[in-house]
Amino acid sequence: MKTLKKLIITMRPAQWVKNLFVAAPALFAKDHALVDPSIFLKAAFATGTFILLASSVYILNDVLDIEKDRLHPVKSKRPVASGELSIQAALAGGLISLSIAVVLGYSLGPIFGIIAIGYLVLNVAYATFLKKIPWLDVLSIATGFLLRILAGSYAIGLEKHEISFYLLLCTFLVALFLALGKRRQELTLLGDKSHSHRSSLKLYTLKSLDVAMFTVAALTFAAYVAYTISPTTRAYFGTSKLVFTSPFVLIGIVRFIMILRRKDDPRSPTDAMIHDWPFIINILAWIAVVVWAIYG
C-alpha cells in the first residue's frame, strides 16, 4: 500500500485537472448533447484515457530526470527523486497505466486512438529531448493541449467541420501562456542554478518571457472574445449570451500572473493555480455562466 501511494503521488493527481480539456468539446457540442446525452460518458472515458497516458509520461519523466530533480527545492521531494519509490516499481506502474489507457482508447474509435498515440509520442519526445530546446519546449506543451481538444472532439463523434477553430486556437494560446509562466517561475526560483535543472532555461531571459507572456495573454483574450461574438457561434448556440463569459477569462489571466509573481511560493505556478481558491471559484463561475448561456 505504501508503494501504491507513492506511485499515485508520482502520477501527479493534482495535474489530472488539465485533462478536463478533453471533456471541453462535449460541453460546447450543444446539438449533440441534446440529442445524445451519452456523449458526456464518452467524454469521461476519453478524459480517463488521457489521465492514464499523462500519468505514465509523468512517471517516465521522473525516472529520466531523477538526478536533475534532486537539485530542485520542490521536485527533490518527489517519490522517485527522494528514493521513496524505486525506479523498477515506478516503471511497472507506468506500464500498467499505459496498458489500461490503450484498452480504453481502443473503445473510443480509431481516430481517437491515433490522436492519443500522437499525444503519447509527443510527450515521450518532450521528456527525452524537446524540453531541452527553448521555445520549442513550451510549444510542445501547448500542442499537447491541442491534441487533448481534438481527441475529446472525435471521442464524442464530432465531424471535422464541427470542430471549432476558435476552441482550438484559445486552447493552444492558454496552454502556451501557462507554459511560459512555468518557465518564468523556474528561472526566478532557481536563479544561477536554473540551467542545471533545465538546460533550456539558460537561453531564456525574464524580459523575453514577460514579453511573450503578455503578448500571448492579449491574444488569448482577443481570440476568446472573437469566438463569443462570431456570427457562427451565435448561430450555433442561438444566443449571444456567451460573451458574458469573457470577463472570467480576463480574471483568470490576471490571477495567474498574480500567482506567478509570488516570491514565497516554490511550487510550479500551475500547481499553485489549482490550489488557489480565487482561481478555482473563477473557473467554476465561468463554467456556470457557460452552461447558462448555452443551455439556460
HUUR-V792523 format. One record per run of one state. SS is the DSSP state (hx for helix, st for strand, lp for the rest). FROM is the first residue (numbers start at 1). LEN is the number of residues. If there is no record, write none. Layout:
BEGIN
ss:SS from:FROM len:LEN
ss:SS from:FROM len:LEN
END
This chain:
BEGIN
ss:lp from:1 len:1
ss:hx from:2 len:9
ss:lp from:11 len:2
ss:hx from:13 len:16
ss:lp from:29 len:1
ss:hx from:30 len:6
ss:lp from:36 len:3
ss:hx from:39 len:26
ss:lp from:65 len:1
ss:hx from:66 len:4
ss:lp from:70 len:5
ss:hx from:75 len:3
ss:lp from:78 len:1
ss:hx from:79 len:4
ss:lp from:83 len:4
ss:hx from:87 len:20
ss:lp from:107 len:3
ss:hx from:110 len:19
ss:lp from:129 len:1
ss:hx from:130 len:3
ss:lp from:133 len:3
ss:hx from:136 len:20
ss:lp from:156 len:4
ss:hx from:160 len:3
ss:lp from:163 len:2
ss:hx from:165 len:33
ss:lp from:198 len:1
ss:hx from:199 len:5
ss:lp from:204 len:2
ss:hx from:206 len:24
ss:lp from:230 len:1
ss:hx from:231 len:7
ss:lp from:238 len:3
ss:hx from:241 len:20
ss:lp from:261 len:8
ss:hx from:269 len:5
ss:lp from:274 len:3
ss:hx from:277 len:19
ss:lp from:296 len:1
END
